[in-house]
Amino acid sequence: MHAQVVVLGGGPGGYAAAFSAADRGLDVAIVDEQGQLGGECLLRGCIPSKALLHVAKVIAESRHVSEWGVAMTPAEIDIDMMRARKEKLIATLTGGLAQLAKRRKTRVIVARGQLQDSKTLRLSGGDPATYDDETLTFDHLILATGSQPVVPAALACDSPRVMTSAGALDLPDVPASLLVIGGGYIGLEMATVYAQLGSAVSIVEMTDELLPGVDRDLIKPLAKNLESLCDGRIFLETEVTGLADRGDHIEVSFAGAKSGSESYARVLVAVGRRPNSAQLGLENTGVVVNERGFVEVDAQRRTAEPNIFAIGDLAGEPMLAHKAAHEGKVAAAVIAGETDEFDKLAIPAVVFTDPEVATAGYSEVQAKAQGIPYEVALFPWAASGRAQAVGATAGLTKLLVDPESGQILGAGLVGSGAGELIAEVVLAIETGSTAYDLSETIHPHPTLSETVAFAGEVQLGTATEIYKPKRQRTRS
């Protein structure tokens, strides 16, 4: 068998690359052993987690309306129905992708692919009915094999009560108690879901802060809400030193700010992910893999082997589905002979907790570390009429602005719908827009989107919703 372009991996980056190449008239085959397109994101990650976070948000909002004199009956959880609804969602979306592949005449080979050399994949396992030869040759290959959860040796425990994010999204039950190991975005999102469903959730994080690397002023409202949701069971600067299955519970040993041991009905390990670069046969090619397991690529996503490209989690951080999809389109364009590069100035990141946290461009942490001059413009949502109306007054919109040009360098939002609002600032960064441009763009009232314009006004000293005159600079 032969194809002009083979894509190894059918996740968001893989199918975006394959479909883009097919739309350019190339003969394309996707090799993926899952049997369903969508990858980790659709099958066991982004989509099912956001669906469950929506359920968690509805439960939370049903409690908040009591402030308006509306009494709601406490939620009754039918875990079987919830699980079935999640599986139906996944089936609908994967079915749609299968139809799109068919309409584009893109072959989907259900198999494990391993490189024999820089022009040949050996196929095995999966569904032999989808391929009639054990080898698949190609002119170009796009590696899109994604990543998998990391489970350190100290946290390895062969027990169904110890889960990674994939297991947690299977919704085995609503445990009486759950320990989430890891204060990153995956851990906090899953903590939010299970706490709203009724579990007594605890969170343990080795560093001294949740969401390490994110500006502290954006984390404060989230940390406060999580403290309430978890009844104060958030343990920072604490390491889990061991897990032991005791039959009906997991015994967990701690060291650091919290020490000793405690028992939990279930434990979720969410301490990070690693790229799936092993066992691909890359050693049979000129592809270079760095010490962290990422495949080294140039701006066109081309590896050291000229006809092999790598995208998504495999090609480096940030490990985000939307980054992978754009990289896949770049690789497809380059293979088709077009001039293209992955040169994005801002890749948005969203933590879908309650409240949401969204960032793009430079953070204060990064700007300080790199010695980049900046000014900060903050607009508190307590001054927003819409935020007051919907009970989102803990929110905040933050802009990092170049002191000389006024261009937007970065942004962060925390609050309801922050993930929807960040796109405007991403566009501003990509187009070189300024705080003045944002402030002069008429936003609909009353909306939370206004807070982006208001933050621009804060930078200019023209804000009407709060009193913050522009700081006068002294001239020497």
C-alpha positions in Angstrom: 0.0 0.0 0.0 1.1 3.5 -0.7 -0.2 7.1 0.1 1.2 10.4 -0.8 0.6 11.6 2.8 0.3 9.3 5.9 -0.8 10.8 9.2 0.1 8.7 12.2 -2.5 9.5 14.8 -6.2 10.5 14.5 -6.5 13.2 17.1 -7.3 16.9 16.6 -4.0 17.6 15.0 -4.0 14.4 13.0 -7.4 14.7 11.4 -6.9 18.4 10.8 -3.7 17.7 9.0 -5.2 14.8 7.0 -8.4 16.7 6.0 -6.3 19.8 5.0 -4.0 17.7 2.9 -7.0 15.9 1.3 -8.7 19.2 0.5 -5.5 20.1 -1.5 -6.0 17.1 -3.7 -3.4 14.8 -2.0 -3.9 11.1 -1.5 -4.1 10.7 2.3 -4.3 7.9 4.8 -4.7 8.1 8.6 -3.2 5.3 10.7 -4.7 5.1 14.2 -5.3 2.1 16.4 -8.3 3.5 18.2 -10.9 2.7 15.6 -12.4 6.2 16.1 -11.1 9.5 15.0 -10.8 12.2 17.7 -7.8 11.0 19.7 -7.4 11.6 23.4 -9.1 14.9 23.3 -12.4 13.7 22.0 -12.5 10.1 23.4 -11.0 10.6 26.9 -10.1 14.3 27.4 -11.2 17.8 26.3 -14.8 17.0 25.1 -16.0 14.6 27.8 -14.4 16.7 30.5 -16.1 19.9 29.3 -19.4 18.1 29.1 -19.1 17.1 32.7 -17.9 20.5 33.7 -21.1 21.9 32.1 -23.1 19.6 34.4 -21.0 20.7 37.4 -21.7 24.4 36.5 -25.4 23.8 36.2 -25.4 22.2 39.7 -23.4 25.2 41.1 -25.8 27.7 39.5 -28.8 26.0 40.8 -27.4 26.7 44.3 -26.6 30.3 43.5 -30.1 31.3 42.5 -31.1 31.0 46.1 -29.8 34.5 46.5 -32.7 35.6 44.2 -35.3 33.8 46.3 -35.4 30.7 44.1 -35.3 27.4 46.0 -34.1 24.4 44.0 -34.4 20.8 45.0 -30.9 19.3 45.7 -29.6 17.6 42.6 -30.1 13.8 42.3 -27.3 12.2 40.3 -28.1 9.3 38.0 -24.5 8.3 37.2 -25.6 5.6 34.6 -27.6 8.2 32.6 -24.8 10.7 32.8 -22.3 8.2 31.6 -24.6 7.2 28.7 -25.1 10.8 27.7 -21.4 11.3 27.6 -20.9 8.2 25.5 -23.6 9.4 23.1 -21.9 12.8 22.7 -18.6 11.0 21.9 -20.3 8.7 19.4 -22.0 11.6 17.7 -18.8 13.5 17.2 -16.6 10.5 16.2 -19.3 9.5 13.7 -19.2 12.9 12.2 -15.5 12.7 11.8 -15.8 9.3 10.1 -18.2 10.8 7.6 -15.9 13.7 6.9 -13.0 11.3 6.2 -15.2 9.3 3.9 -16.4 12.4 2.0 -12.8 13.5 1.6 -11.8 10.0 0.4 -9.3 9.8 3.3 -8.5 6.2 4.1 -8.7 5.4 7.8 -6.4 2.4 8.7 -7.1 1.0 12.2 -3.7 -0.3 13.2 -0.6 0.4 15.1 2.1 2.0 12.9 5.9 1.7 13.5 8.5 3.1 11.2 10.8 0.7 9.4 12.6 3.5 7.7 11.9 7.1 6.6 9.5 5.9 3.9 7.8 2.9 5.4 5.4 2.1 8.2 4.8 -1.5 9.4 1.2 -2.0 10.4 0.0 -4.4 13.1 -3.0 -5.1 15.3 -6.1 -3.0 15.2 -8.6 -4.0 12.5 -6.8 -6.0 9.7 -9.9 -5.5 7.5 -8.9 -1.9 7.1 -5.5 -2.8 5.5 -4.5 -5.5 3.1 -0.7 -5.3 3.6 1.6 -5.2 6.6 3.6 -2.3 5.1 2.4 1.2 4.1 4.8 3.4 2.1 4.5 7.1 1.9 6.0 10.2 0.3 5.4 12.3 3.5 4.5 11.4 7.0 2.9 13.6 9.7 3.5 12.3 13.2 0.5 13.2 15.5 0.7 10.5 18.2 -0.2 12.9 21.1 0.6 12.3 24.7 -0.4 10.2 27.8 -0.7 10.8 31.5 2.5 10.5 33.6 2.3 8.2 36.6 5.5 8.5 38.7 6.9 5.3 40.3 5.9 6.5 43.8 2.3 6.8 42.6 2.1 3.5 40.7 -0.6 1.4 42.3 -2.4 -1.5 40.5 -5.8 -0.7 41.8 -9.1 0.3 40.1 -9.4 2.9 42.8 -6.4 4.8 41.5 -7.3 6.6 38.3 -5.7 8.8 35.6 -7.8 11.5 33.9 -9.1 8.9 31.4 -10.4 6.7 34.2 -12.0 9.6 36.0 -13.9 10.6 32.9 -15.3 7.0 32.7 -17.4 8.0 35.7 -17.1 4.7 37.6 -19.1 6.1 40.4 -19.3 9.2 42.7 -16.9 8.2 45.4 -17.5 9.3 49.0 -14.0 10.8 49.0 -11.5 11.6 46.3 -7.9 12.8 46.4 -6.7 14.6 43.4 -2.9 14.6 43.1 -1.8 17.6 41.1 -2.9 21.2 41.1 -2.6 21.7 37.3 -5.5 22.3 35.0 -6.5 18.6 34.6 -6.5 18.0 38.3 -8.5 21.1 39.1 -11.1 20.5 36.4 -11.7 17.0 37.6 -11.8 18.2 41.2 -14.5 20.6 40.2 -16.6 17.9 38.5 -16.5 15.4 41.4 -17.0 18.0 44.1 -20.1 19.2 42.4 -21.4 15.7 42.0 -21.1 15.1 45.7 -17.6 13.7 46.5 -15.6 15.1 49.4 -12.6 16.2 47.3 -9.1 16.9 48.5 -6.2 18.4 46.4 -2.5 17.9 46.9 0.2 19.9 45.1 3.9 19.7 45.5 4.5 23.5 44.8 3.3 26.4 46.9 0.5 27.4 44.4 -2.2 26.0 42.3 -1.8 26.3 38.5 2.0 26.9 38.8 3.2 29.6 36.3 -0.1 31.4 36.1 -0.2 35.0 37.5 -1.4 35.0 41.1 -4.0 37.6 40.8 -5.8 35.4 38.3 -5.7 32.4 40.6 -7.0 34.0 43.8 -10.7 33.9 42.8 -10.4 30.3 41.7 -8.4 29.3 44.8 -11.0 30.9 47.0 -13.9 29.0 45.4 -12.0 25.7 45.4 -11.2 26.2 49.1 -15.0 26.4 49.7 -15.8 23.6 47.4 -13.2 21.3 49.0 -14.0 22.5 52.6 -10.4 23.6 52.9 -8.8 20.3 51.9 -6.1 21.8 49.6 -2.6 20.8 50.6 0.2 22.8 49.0 3.9 22.1 49.4 3.0 18.5 50.0 4.2 15.3 48.3 2.4 12.0 48.1 5.1 9.4 49.0 3.0 6.2 48.6 -0.3 4.6 47.7 -1.6 1.3 49.1 -4.8 -0.5 48.2 -6.6 -1.6 51.3 -9.6 -3.2 49.6 -12.3 -0.7 50.2 -10.0 2.4 50.2 -6.6 3.7 49.2 -4.2 4.6 52.0 -2.1 7.6 51.0 1.1 8.7 52.7 2.1 12.4 52.7 5.3 14.3 53.4 5.9 18.1 53.5 3.5 20.7 54.8 1.0 17.8 55.4 2.4 14.6 56.7 1.1 11.2 57.9 -1.5 9.2 56.0 -5.2 9.3 55.2 -7.7 7.1 53.4 -9.7 7.9 50.3 -12.3 6.0 48.3 -10.5 6.9 45.1 -7.4 8.7 44.0 -6.8 10.6 40.8 -3.2 11.0 39.6 -3.0 14.2 37.4 0.7 15.3 37.6 1.3 15.8 33.9 1.6 14.2 30.5 4.4 12.9 28.3 4.7 12.7 24.5 4.0 9.4 22.8 7.4 9.3 21.0 8.6 5.9 22.3 8.1 2.7 20.2 7.4 4.5 17.0 10.5 3.3 15.4 12.0 6.8 15.2 15.4 5.3 15.8 15.2 3.9 12.2 15.0 7.4 10.8 16.9 10.7 11.1 14.2 12.2 13.4 15.6 13.8 16.5 14.0 13.3 19.9 15.1 15.6 22.8 15.7 14.6 26.4 12.0 15.3 27.3 10.7 13.0 24.6 9.6 15.7 22.2 10.3 15.5 18.5 12.4 18.4 17.3 10.8 20.4 14.5 11.4 23.7 12.6 8.8 26.5 12.0 7.2 24.4 9.3 6.9 21.4 11.7 9.4 19.5 9.7 11.7 17.1 11.5 15.4 16.4 10.8 14.1 13.8 8.3 12.9 16.1 5.4 9.8 14.2 4.5 8.6 13.6 8.1 6.7 16.2 10.1 5.6 16.3 13.8 2.7 18.2 15.3 0.7 18.5 18.5 1.8 17.2 21.9 4.6 15.3 20.2 6.2 18.5 18.9 6.4 20.3 22.3 4.4 22.5 24.7 1.9 23.8 25.1 0.0 20.5 24.9 -3.3 21.9 23.6 -5.7 20.6 21.0 -6.1 23.9 19.2 -2.3 24.3 18.8 -2.1 20.8 17.3 -4.9 21.5 14.8 -3.1 24.7 13.6 0.2 22.9 13.3 -1.5 20.1 11.3 -2.8 22.6 8.8 0.7 24.2 8.5 2.3 20.8 7.8 -0.4 19.9 5.2 0.2 23.3 3.5 4.0 22.8 3.4 3.6 19.3 2.0 1.4 20.7 -0.7 4.1 23.1 -1.8 2.8 26.2 -0.1 4.9 28.6 2.0 3.6 28.5 5.6 5.0 28.5 9.1 3.7 28.1 12.6 4.4 31.6 13.8 1.6 32.4 16.3 2.2 35.2 18.7 -0.4 34.0 21.2 -1.8 30.5 21.9 -4.8 30.8 24.3 -5.1 28.4 27.3 -8.2 27.9 29.3 -8.8 26.1 32.6 -12.5 25.2 32.7 -13.0 25.4 36.4 -15.4 27.6 38.3 -14.5 30.3 37.7 -12.7 29.8 34.4 -9.1 31.1 33.9 -8.0 32.0 30.5 -4.6 33.4 29.3 -2.9 34.4 26.1 0.4 36.0 25.2 2.8 37.0 27.9 2.0 36.6 31.6 3.6 38.8 34.2 5.7 35.9 35.3 7.1 35.4 31.7 7.6 39.1 31.1 9.6 39.6 34.3 11.7 36.6 33.6 12.5 37.8 30.1 13.0 41.4 31.0 10.2 42.6 28.8 8.9 46.1 29.7 5.2 46.1 30.4 2.4 47.9 32.2 -0.6 46.2 33.7 -4.2 47.3 33.3 -6.7 45.6 35.6 -10.5 45.8 35.4 -12.3 44.2 38.4 -15.6 42.6 37.4 -17.2 44.0 40.6 -17.5 47.2 38.5 -19.4 45.4 35.7 -23.2 45.6 35.7 -23.5 42.2 33.9 -21.1 40.6 36.5 -23.2 42.0 39.3 -26.4 40.6 37.7 -25.1 37.1 37.2 -23.1 36.8 40.5 -19.7 36.9 38.8 -18.2 39.8 40.7 -15.0 37.9 41.7 -13.8 38.0 38.1 -11.0 40.1 36.7 -9.7 41.2 33.2 -6.0 41.9 32.9 -4.0 43.3 30.1 -0.2 43.5 29.7 0.6 46.5 27.6 3.8 47.7 25.9 4.6 51.1 27.7 5.7 52.8 24.5 3.6 51.5 21.7 0.5 50.6 23.7 0.3 47.2 22.0 -1.2 44.3 23.8 1.5 41.8 25.0 -0.7 39.4 26.9 -3.9 39.0 28.8 -5.6 37.0 31.5 -9.2 36.7 32.6 -10.7 34.9 35.5 -14.5 34.6 35.7 -17.6 33.1 34.1 -17.0 32.5 30.4 -13.4 33.6 30.4 -12.6 31.0 27.8 -15.0 32.6 25.4 -13.7 36.1 26.1 -10.0 35.4 25.6 -10.4 35.1 21.8 -10.8 38.8 21.3 -7.5 39.5 23.0 -5.7 36.7 21.0 -6.9 38.6 17.9 -5.6 41.9 19.3 -2.2 40.4 20.0 -1.9 38.7 16.6 -2.9 41.9 14.7 -0.7 44.2 16.8 -3.7 46.1 18.3 -3.3 48.5 21.2 -5.2 49.3 24.4 -6.7 52.3 22.5 -8.0 49.9 19.8 -9.7 47.8 22.4 -11.2 50.7 24.3 -12.5 52.3 21.0 -14.2 49.1 19.9 -17.8 49.4 20.9 -18.8 46.3 22.9 -22.5 45.3 23.6 -23.9 46.4 26.9 -24.4 44.8 29.4 -21.9 42.0 28.7 -18.8 40.6 30.3 -17.0 41.3 27.0 -17.1 45.0 27.9 -14.5 44.3 30.6 -11.9 43.8 27.8 -12.6 47.3 26.5 -12.8 48.7 30.1 -9.3 47.3 30.8 -8.1 49.1 27.8 -9.7 52.3 29.2 -7.9 51.7 32.5 -4.6 51.7 30.6 -5.5 55.0 29.0 -6.9 56.6 32.1 -10.3 57.0 30.5 -12.3 54.4 32.4 -15.8 55.5 33.6 -16.8 52.4 35.5 -13.9 52.8 38.0 -11.8 55.8 39.1 -8.3 55.2 38.0 -6.6 58.2 36.3 -3.7 57.6 34.0 -0.4 57.7 35.9 1.6 60.6 34.6 5.1 59.7 33.5 7.9 62.0 34.6 10.2 63.1 31.7 13.9 63.5 32.2 
